[in-house]
Amino acid sequence: MSYNNYDTSYTSYGTGGGAGGGGFIPGDGSQTSPSGRRDFSQDSLRPVTIKQILDAQQPTDEIFKIDGTPIAQLTFVGQIRNISSQTTNITYKLDDGTGSIEVKLWVDSDDLKQPDSSKPKLVENAYCRVWGKPRCFNNKKHVGAHIIRPVEDFNEVSYHLLEATVVHLYFTRGPPGGAAGAAGVAGTAMNGAQGQEQTTASSYASAMGGENLSAYSAMARKVYNHMRVAPQTNEGLHQQEIAASLRAEIVDVARAGDELLTGGLIYTTVDDQTWAVLEAD
């Protein structure tokens, strides 16, 4: 898919290159295997949400992992909440509905004094796309940006969230149709090829709005089924509304929501406590 001459289609997640030549950024160091050959898979460009960046594991100072997979280059879309210009960098505070994070773009001091009028201007409350690397300083994660550009087609915001969801499901459940990934979701062991096929079908039916939710807790199943049939706006339902309708404790509903969010069946909308079902086409 292309937005304003920026190609955002991905050919191979977690294995090969990135997006339309944007998967690798020249000059950035990449991991070297014991044989002396560069491991380009760790330079792949991955679409993420801000929450995934904030929750990323950091086994070493230089390595970040999301869904157990090392990540070097990332891209995400967010709304600019604040812009702070300093001598050597511009710091943007971005929010995408899943969390907020600082993005630092290092610039030449001359560029700050005489901005290039031909470059798109970034303003507060506008949406933008970031390409960069995850960083951590004083135990606080931020993103070191290579490129930041404004979003002109707002379909890009929805497209990015769906793309990040697809990649997350790939790494946590395996490729669509893969028996191993589906079996992990179902949480049960079945013998024989027929059992594996049934597991694959049922688990992916669950992810795409089917009725099989056997891998989830009873409360998560109740919350999910209620959200699918309850009248609601495009913003979805607040967890307090769900708790009142189900006559359940809000703490239990919140826990069930976290379970469904992790599984990719629902997503947050206006805030972290308001959810909507991720519908399949």
C-alpha positions as CSV (number, residue, x, y, z in Angstrom):
1,M,0.0,0.0,0.0
2,S,1.2,3.5,-0.8
3,Y,0.4,6.7,0.9
4,N,1.5,9.9,-0.8
5,N,4.4,8.2,-2.6
6,Y,5.5,6.4,0.6
7,D,5.3,2.6,0.0
8,T,4.2,0.8,3.2
9,S,3.7,-2.7,1.8
10,Y,5.6,-5.5,3.5
11,T,7.0,-8.5,1.7
12,S,8.3,-10.6,4.6
13,Y,7.8,-10.0,8.3
14,G,10.6,-10.8,10.6
15,T,12.6,-12.5,7.9
16,G,13.6,-10.5,5.0
17,G,13.5,-6.8,4.1
18,G,11.3,-4.0,5.2
19,A,8.9,-1.7,3.4
20,G,9.6,-0.7,-0.1
21,G,13.3,-0.1,0.5
22,G,12.6,1.5,3.9
23,G,13.4,-1.7,5.8
24,F,17.1,-0.9,6.0
25,I,18.6,2.4,6.9
26,P,22.1,2.9,5.6
27,G,24.8,3.5,8.2
28,D,22.9,1.8,11.1
29,G,24.7,-1.1,12.7
30,S,23.2,-4.5,12.4
31,Q,23.9,-7.7,14.3
32,T,26.7,-9.9,13.1
33,S,26.4,-13.7,13.2
34,P,29.3,-15.8,14.6
35,S,30.2,-16.6,11.0
36,G,30.9,-13.0,10.3
37,R,27.9,-12.4,8.1
38,R,25.4,-9.7,8.9
39,D,22.0,-10.8,10.3
40,F,19.8,-8.6,8.1
41,S,16.6,-10.0,9.7
42,Q,17.2,-7.8,12.8
43,D,17.2,-4.7,10.5
44,S,13.7,-5.4,9.2
45,L,11.3,-2.5,9.6
46,R,8.4,-3.5,11.8
47,P,5.0,-1.6,12.3
48,V,4.2,-1.3,16.0
49,T,2.0,0.6,18.5
50,I,3.4,2.8,21.2
51,K,2.3,0.3,23.8
52,Q,4.4,-2.3,22.2
53,I,7.4,-0.1,22.3
54,L,6.8,0.8,26.0
55,D,6.3,-2.9,26.9
56,A,9.3,-4.1,24.8
57,Q,11.8,-6.3,26.7
58,Q,15.4,-5.1,26.8
59,P,17.8,-8.0,27.6
60,T,20.8,-5.7,26.8
61,D,21.3,-1.9,26.4
62,E,21.3,-2.3,22.6
63,I,18.7,-5.0,22.0
64,F,14.9,-4.5,22.3
65,K,12.5,-7.4,21.8
66,I,8.8,-7.3,20.9
67,D,6.8,-10.5,21.0
68,G,10.2,-12.2,21.8
69,T,11.7,-11.0,18.5
70,P,14.6,-8.6,18.3
71,I,13.6,-5.3,16.7
72,A,16.0,-2.6,15.4
73,Q,13.9,-0.5,13.0
74,L,10.3,0.4,13.7
75,T,7.5,2.6,12.3
76,F,4.3,3.9,13.9
77,V,1.6,6.6,13.5
78,G,0.6,9.0,16.3
79,Q,-0.9,12.3,17.1
80,I,1.5,15.1,18.1
81,R,0.7,16.3,21.6
82,N,3.7,18.6,22.2
83,I,6.7,19.9,20.3
84,S,9.8,21.0,22.1
85,S,12.7,22.5,20.1
86,Q,16.2,22.5,21.5
87,T,19.7,23.3,20.2
88,T,20.4,19.9,18.7
89,N,17.1,18.1,18.5
90,I,13.3,18.5,18.4
91,T,11.3,16.4,20.8
92,Y,7.8,15.3,19.8
93,K,5.4,13.8,22.3
94,L,3.2,11.4,20.4
95,D,0.0,9.5,21.3
96,D,-1.6,6.7,19.3
97,G,-4.4,5.7,21.7
98,T,-2.4,2.8,23.2
99,G,0.1,5.0,25.0
100,S,2.4,8.1,24.6
101,I,6.1,8.3,24.0
102,E,8.8,10.9,23.2
103,V,10.4,11.0,19.7
104,K,13.7,12.8,19.3
105,L,14.7,14.0,15.9
106,W,18.3,15.3,15.8
107,V,18.9,18.3,13.6
108,D,21.6,20.7,12.5
109,S,21.3,24.0,14.5
110,D,21.3,25.9,11.2
111,D,18.1,24.0,10.2
112,L,16.4,25.3,13.3
113,K,17.4,28.9,12.5
114,Q,16.5,28.7,8.8
115,P,13.8,25.9,8.4
116,D,13.4,24.5,4.9
117,S,10.1,25.8,3.6
118,S,9.8,22.9,1.1
119,K,9.6,20.3,3.9
120,P,6.1,19.4,5.3
121,K,5.5,21.2,8.6
122,L,4.7,19.3,11.7
123,V,2.2,21.0,14.1
124,E,0.6,20.0,17.4
125,N,-2.6,17.8,17.2
126,A,-1.7,16.7,13.7
127,Y,-1.0,13.0,12.9
128,C,2.4,11.9,11.7
129,R,4.4,8.8,10.8
130,V,7.7,8.0,12.4
131,W,10.5,5.8,11.3
132,G,13.3,5.2,13.8
133,K,15.0,3.0,16.4
134,P,13.9,2.3,20.0
135,R,16.1,3.8,22.7
136,C,16.3,3.9,26.5
137,F,17.8,6.6,28.7
138,N,17.5,6.6,32.5
139,N,15.1,3.7,32.3
140,K,12.7,5.7,30.1
141,K,12.1,4.5,26.6
142,H,11.9,6.9,23.6
143,V,12.4,6.7,19.9
144,G,15.3,8.1,18.0
145,A,13.7,9.2,14.7
146,H,15.3,9.0,11.2
147,I,12.2,10.5,9.5
148,I,9.0,12.1,10.7
149,R,6.4,13.2,8.2
150,P,2.8,14.4,8.5
151,V,-0.1,12.0,7.7
152,E,-2.2,13.5,4.9
153,D,-4.5,10.5,4.3
154,F,-6.2,9.5,7.5
155,N,-6.8,6.0,6.2
156,E,-3.2,5.5,7.0
157,V,-3.9,5.7,10.7
158,S,-6.4,2.8,10.6
159,Y,-4.3,0.9,8.1
160,H,-1.2,1.1,10.3
161,L,-3.1,-0.2,13.4
162,L,-4.4,-3.2,11.4
163,E,-0.9,-3.8,10.0
164,A,0.6,-3.8,13.4
165,T,-2.1,-6.2,14.6
166,V,-1.3,-8.6,11.7
167,V,2.4,-8.6,12.5
168,H,1.8,-9.1,16.2
169,L,-0.5,-12.2,15.4
170,Y,2.2,-13.5,13.1
171,F,4.8,-13.6,15.8
172,T,2.5,-14.7,18.6
173,R,0.3,-17.3,16.8
174,G,2.3,-18.2,13.7
175,P,1.4,-17.6,10.0
176,P,-2.3,-18.1,9.1
177,G,-3.0,-21.7,8.4
178,G,0.1,-22.8,10.4
179,A,-0.8,-25.7,12.7
180,A,1.9,-24.9,15.2
181,G,0.8,-21.3,15.7
182,A,-2.9,-22.2,16.0
183,A,-2.2,-25.0,18.5
184,G,-0.4,-22.5,20.7
185,V,-3.5,-20.2,20.7
186,A,-5.9,-23.0,21.5
187,G,-3.7,-24.1,24.4
188,T,-4.4,-27.8,23.9
189,A,-2.5,-30.7,22.3
190,M,-4.2,-32.7,19.6
191,N,-2.9,-35.8,17.9
192,G,-3.0,-36.4,14.2
193,A,-3.3,-34.2,11.1
194,Q,-7.1,-33.9,11.5
195,G,-6.7,-32.5,15.0
196,Q,-4.2,-30.0,13.8
197,E,-6.4,-28.8,11.0
198,Q,-9.3,-28.4,13.5
199,T,-7.1,-26.5,15.9
200,T,-6.0,-24.2,13.1
201,A,-9.5,-23.5,11.9
202,S,-11.0,-22.9,15.3
203,S,-8.3,-20.7,16.7
204,Y,-8.2,-18.4,13.6
205,A,-12.0,-18.3,13.6
206,S,-11.7,-17.1,17.2
207,A,-9.3,-14.4,16.2
208,M,-11.5,-13.2,13.3
209,G,-14.8,-13.1,15.2
210,G,-15.8,-16.8,15.3
211,E,-17.4,-18.5,18.3
212,N,-14.5,-20.6,19.5
213,L,-12.9,-18.9,22.5
214,S,-11.7,-21.9,24.3
215,A,-8.2,-20.4,24.9
216,Y,-9.7,-17.6,27.0
217,S,-11.1,-17.3,30.5
218,A,-14.9,-17.5,31.1
219,M,-15.1,-13.8,31.9
220,A,-13.1,-12.9,28.7
221,R,-15.6,-15.0,26.7
222,K,-18.5,-13.2,28.3
223,V,-17.0,-9.8,27.7
224,Y,-16.2,-10.6,24.0
225,N,-19.6,-12.0,23.2
226,H,-21.3,-9.1,24.9
227,M,-19.3,-6.6,22.9
228,R,-20.2,-8.3,19.7
229,V,-24.0,-8.0,20.2
230,A,-24.4,-4.9,22.5
231,P,-25.5,-1.6,20.8
232,Q,-22.6,0.8,20.7
233,T,-21.1,3.7,18.8
234,N,-18.0,3.6,16.7
235,E,-16.1,4.3,19.9
236,G,-17.1,0.9,21.3
237,L,-17.9,0.3,25.0
238,H,-16.4,1.5,28.2
239,Q,-15.4,-1.2,30.7
240,Q,-17.8,0.3,33.3
241,E,-20.7,-0.1,30.8
242,I,-19.7,-3.7,30.2
243,A,-19.4,-4.4,33.9
244,A,-22.8,-3.0,34.6
245,S,-24.4,-5.0,31.8
246,L,-22.8,-8.2,32.9
247,R,-23.3,-7.4,36.6
248,A,-19.6,-8.2,37.1
249,E,-16.8,-6.6,39.1
250,I,-15.0,-3.9,37.1
251,V,-11.6,-5.5,38.1
252,D,-12.7,-8.8,36.5
253,V,-13.8,-7.0,33.4
254,A,-10.5,-5.1,33.2
255,R,-8.6,-8.3,33.5
256,A,-10.7,-9.9,30.8
257,G,-10.2,-6.8,28.6
258,D,-6.4,-7.2,29.0
259,E,-6.7,-10.8,27.9
260,L,-8.6,-9.9,24.8
261,L,-6.4,-7.0,24.0
262,T,-3.3,-9.2,24.2
263,G,-5.0,-11.8,22.0
264,G,-5.8,-9.1,19.3
265,L,-9.6,-9.6,19.5
266,I,-10.4,-6.1,20.6
267,Y,-8.6,-2.7,20.5
268,T,-8.7,0.5,22.5
269,T,-10.4,3.6,21.0
270,V,-10.8,6.9,22.8
271,D,-8.9,5.8,26.0
272,D,-7.4,2.6,27.5
273,Q,-10.8,1.7,29.1
274,T,-12.9,1.9,26.0
275,W,-12.8,-1.0,23.6
276,A,-14.2,-2.1,20.3
277,V,-14.2,-5.6,18.6
278,L,-11.6,-6.0,15.8
279,E,-13.9,-7.1,13.0
280,A,-12.6,-9.1,10.0
281,D,-13.5,-8.1,6.5
